[in-house]
Amino acid sequence: MPKRVDHEQRRSEIAEALVRCASARGLHAIVMRDVAEEAGVSVPLIQYYFKTKEQLLHFALGYLAQRMGERVRDRIRANGASPTPRTVIETTLAEALPTDEESRTFHLVYTSYATLALTDPTLATQPLLRDPNAMEDFLIAQLTAARDAGHTSQRLDLRAEVVGLLAMSAGLGTSVLVGQRTAEAAWDILRHHIDRVFTPDRPSAI
């Protein structure tokens, strides 16, 4: 009886191979043959699942975002059954910092993809924007819950604060990758700004 092939598993294995290659040599230098050798399969097999390199890059980007989401959920669950909105926000932003091999790879490959998309018209921007936009909406919902519970200022511009924190997290992650500062120093800076966001209105003295 022929062995049944798990096609989604095979796609994920190919995406993992591309990510490993990109982490070692840079996304711009990767060709299908590199991915095939890393995955231990043939180029025609990769092309069966991904007709072009761009299709493979798009899939790998979504795969990375999925893996990051899983890691965030695992870290949130480790903090208890009912995490506060602040815990969820802190955990999500902390995961974006390159503190271990997998988060370093995520930051490196995602940044490489963004750079390629700026100059390669075949790399549509929508796959690059979809996951960050969803992340913004998710964190805005968390910050809304915190504001409604009185844990932040009622005058807070929720979207501006979330966009600022995400941009800061991405920039600090890059500074860690290039050796400008340690992951601990980057987190101290990020936590300083999170503390500012989670400063509620003081009651009037009158």
C-alpha positions in Angstrom: 0.0 0.0 0.0 1.5 3.4 -1.0 2.6 5.6 1.9 0.3 8.6 2.3 2.0 12.0 2.1 1.0 14.7 4.5 1.2 17.6 2.1 1.0 20.3 4.7 3.8 18.7 6.7 5.9 18.5 3.5 5.3 22.2 2.8 6.3 23.1 6.4 9.5 21.0 6.0 10.4 22.9 2.8 9.7 26.2 4.5 11.9 25.2 7.5 14.7 24.4 5.0 14.4 27.8 3.4 14.5 29.5 6.8 17.6 27.6 7.7 19.3 28.5 4.5 18.2 32.2 4.8 19.5 32.4 8.4 22.9 31.0 7.3 23.4 32.8 3.9 20.8 35.5 3.6 17.5 35.4 1.9 18.6 37.3 -1.2 21.2 34.5 -2.0 18.8 31.6 -1.8 17.9 29.5 -4.9 15.6 26.5 -5.2 18.6 24.2 -5.3 19.8 25.4 -1.9 16.4 24.7 -0.4 16.2 21.3 -2.0 19.6 20.2 -0.7 18.8 21.5 2.8 15.4 19.7 2.8 16.8 16.5 1.4 14.4 16.5 -1.6 14.6 17.3 -5.3 14.0 20.6 -7.0 11.0 19.2 -9.0 9.4 18.2 -5.7 9.7 21.7 -4.3 8.3 23.0 -7.5 5.4 20.6 -7.2 4.4 22.5 -4.1 5.7 26.0 -5.0 5.7 26.9 -8.6 8.0 29.9 -8.1 10.5 31.1 -5.5 8.1 34.0 -4.7 5.4 31.5 -3.7 7.8 29.7 -1.5 8.9 33.0 0.2 5.3 34.0 0.8 4.5 30.6 2.4 7.7 30.7 4.5 6.8 34.2 5.8 3.4 33.0 6.9 5.0 29.9 8.4 7.3 32.1 10.4 4.4 34.3 11.6 2.5 31.1 12.7 5.5 29.8 14.6 5.9 33.2 16.4 2.2 33.1 17.3 2.6 29.6 18.7 5.6 30.7 20.8 3.7 33.7 22.1 0.7 31.5 23.1 3.0 29.1 24.8 4.7 31.9 26.8 1.3 33.4 27.8 0.0 30.0 29.0 3.1 29.5 31.0 2.2 32.7 32.9 -1.1 31.3 34.2 -4.6 30.5 33.1 -5.9 34.1 33.1 -3.1 36.5 32.0 -3.7 40.2 32.2 -3.8 42.4 29.1 -0.4 43.8 30.2 1.1 40.3 30.5 -0.2 39.5 27.0 1.3 42.7 25.6 4.6 42.3 27.3 4.9 38.6 26.2 4.1 39.5 22.6 6.7 42.3 22.5 9.3 40.3 24.3 8.9 37.4 21.8 9.8 39.8 18.9 13.2 40.4 20.4 16.0 38.1 19.2 16.7 36.4 22.5 17.3 32.8 21.2 18.0 31.1 17.9 14.4 30.8 16.7 13.5 34.4 17.5 16.8 35.6 16.0 16.0 33.7 12.9 12.5 35.1 12.7 13.7 38.7 13.0 16.5 38.1 10.5 14.4 36.4 7.8 11.4 38.7 8.2 13.7 41.8 7.9 15.4 40.3 4.8 12.0 39.7 3.2 10.9 43.3 3.9 14.1 44.5 2.3 13.6 42.4 -0.8 10.0 43.5 -1.1 11.1 47.1 -1.4 12.9 46.4 -4.7 11.3 43.3 -6.1 7.9 43.9 -7.8 7.1 40.2 -7.8 7.0 40.1 -4.0 3.5 41.5 -3.3 3.3 43.7 -0.1 0.0 42.1 1.1 1.6 39.0 2.7 4.1 41.3 4.4 1.4 43.6 5.8 -1.3 41.0 6.7 0.4 39.6 9.9 1.6 42.9 11.3 -1.8 44.5 10.8 -3.4 41.5 12.6 -0.8 42.0 15.4 -1.7 45.6 15.8 -5.4 44.8 16.1 -4.7 42.1 18.6 -2.7 44.4 20.9 -5.1 47.2 20.5 -7.8 44.9 21.8 -5.6 44.0 24.8 -4.9 47.7 25.5 -8.5 48.5 25.2 -9.3 45.9 27.9 -6.6 47.4 30.1 -8.0 50.9 29.7 -11.5 49.8 30.4 -10.2 48.2 33.6 -8.6 51.4 34.7 -5.0 50.2 34.2 -4.1 52.9 31.7 -5.0 56.5 31.1 -8.5 57.0 29.7 -7.0 59.6 27.4 -4.6 57.1 25.8 -4.5 57.0 22.0 -4.6 53.2 21.7 -3.5 52.7 18.1 -0.7 55.3 18.4 0.7 53.6 21.5 0.5 50.1 20.0 2.1 51.1 16.7 4.8 52.9 18.6 5.6 49.9 20.8 5.7 47.5 17.9 8.0 49.8 15.9 10.2 50.2 19.0 10.3 46.4 19.4 11.3 45.9 15.8 14.0 48.6 15.9 15.4 47.3 19.2 15.4 43.8 17.8 17.6 45.0 14.9 19.9 46.8 17.3 20.4 43.5 19.1 21.1 41.6 15.9 23.8 44.0 14.9 25.4 44.0 18.3 24.5 47.6 19.3 23.0 46.4 22.6 22.1 43.2 24.5 18.7 41.6 24.5 18.5 42.5 28.2 19.2 46.2 27.5 16.7 46.2 24.7 14.0 44.7 27.0 14.8 47.3 29.7 14.1 50.1 27.2 10.9 48.5 26.0 9.7 47.8 29.5 10.3 51.5 30.4 7.9 52.5 27.7 5.4 49.8 28.6 5.4 51.2 32.2 4.6 54.6 30.8 1.6 53.3 28.8 0.3 51.5 31.9 0.2 54.6 34.1 -3.4 55.2 34.9 -4.9 58.6 35.4 -4.3 60.0 38.9 -7.5 60.9 40.9 -8.1 64.5 41.3 -7.0 66.0 44.6 -10.1 68.2 44.6 
